[in-house]
């Protein structure tokens, strides 16, 4: 029986990274997220699988691993999305049902029953760290070997060229979580999408991510000086950031921009009204 997944890359001690569409972790029988290839886990001892958050690319084969004997845990706020990915898809569309063209393939997948909650996780192999913002229940995991798996809480600089508006529901939470990552003592940082980097290099990516979030907020504040509808705000940010124009990207942008609108409204920097049955946002003068 192999001791680690077939494609695993050793980082430190018992901690390995399983590369793929989503970088997964493996620590002496503990899995953090999953790669999309079930064959790499064949014959590997896996008794516990921790899911960083409820997006299907992070638990794509969790149901298969659970059927093979692994217990699956997720955060309370995200567990329902792990068990039923359609909840996340419908939530993006105000609970109506969108077509597949309107949703990213990364949100579509096979659900997996959840056996326990991350909030109750107590294991010498890793410590769970709340990193909300991408989703409400998003968590990272710091292994006993000093490796921090950040899930989608941190986007490396290179990814921003392809994804200039990474999916997030609350930019204020995103920045707070990035600062929490900065404060975690570790030797390695492993984002779900990108490359493992040493702690010192991770600082540059943290700074860049925070700068981009603040830049988008400033763009929106500037654009709302004369007021915009919700649709206008989505179109404005999409054009300014050069987003690809298709249905799935549009609906991701709707969630993102509403997140910024809600956060700016909460800080008292913009105001909201309804005119002729249309939502209207404007920077406070």
C-alpha positions, 0 to 999 in steps of 0.5 A: 500500500502506498504511503502517499498519493501517487503525484504528491510533492513533499514539502516538510515532515509528513506534509505533502501537496497533491497538485491538480486543478485544486492543490490538495494536502496530505498529512499522514492520513489527513487530506485537505481538499482533493485533487480531481484525479481519484487514481492518485489516492488509490490504496492510500490510507485516508481516514479524514478529509477536511474541505476548506470551503463549499466550492465543488472544485475543492471536493470534486472526488470527496464522495468517492474517498468517503465511500472508501472510508474517509470521514469528511468535515467542513465548516458549518456555514459551508457544509450544506454547499458540500452536501448539495452544490446546487445550493451555491449555484441557486444562491448566485441566482437569487435562489432561482435556477440558472442554466449551466451557461450561467454558472462556472464549472468550478461550482458544479459537481457531486455533493458529499455527505459531511460527517463533522464540522471543522469548528470541532476539529482537534487533530495534532496533524493540523490546526484549522484557521478561519479565513472567511471572505471567499465564502462565509465558512472558508478555513485554512489549515496549518500543518504541524510541519509549518505548512499553511494551506490557504484554499482560495483565501489567497490569490497569487499575483500571477493569477490576477492576470487571468482572474482580475476579479476573484470570486468573493462575497465580502472584500472586508473579510477577504482583507482581514483573512489576508492579514490573518494569513500574514500573522500565521507563523509558517515555513510554506504557504500553499494556495489552492490555485498556484504554486507553494511558496516560502513564507517570505515570498508569500508576503508579496502575494498577500500585499498584492491581493490586498492592493487589488481589493482596495483598488477595486473598491476605489474604482467603484467609489469613483464610478458611483460619484454620479450614481449607477444602477446595480447593473451599471456598477457590474458593467463598470467594474467588468469593463474597468478590470477587463473581464471576459464577456460571457454568461458565467463570468457575468454572474460571478461579477454580480456576486463580487460587485454586490459584495463591494457595494454591501461593504462600502454601504456598511462603511457609510461611503455610498448610499442606496435608494430605489428610483422607478423600481430600480436600485440606485447606488451613489457615493456619499458627497 
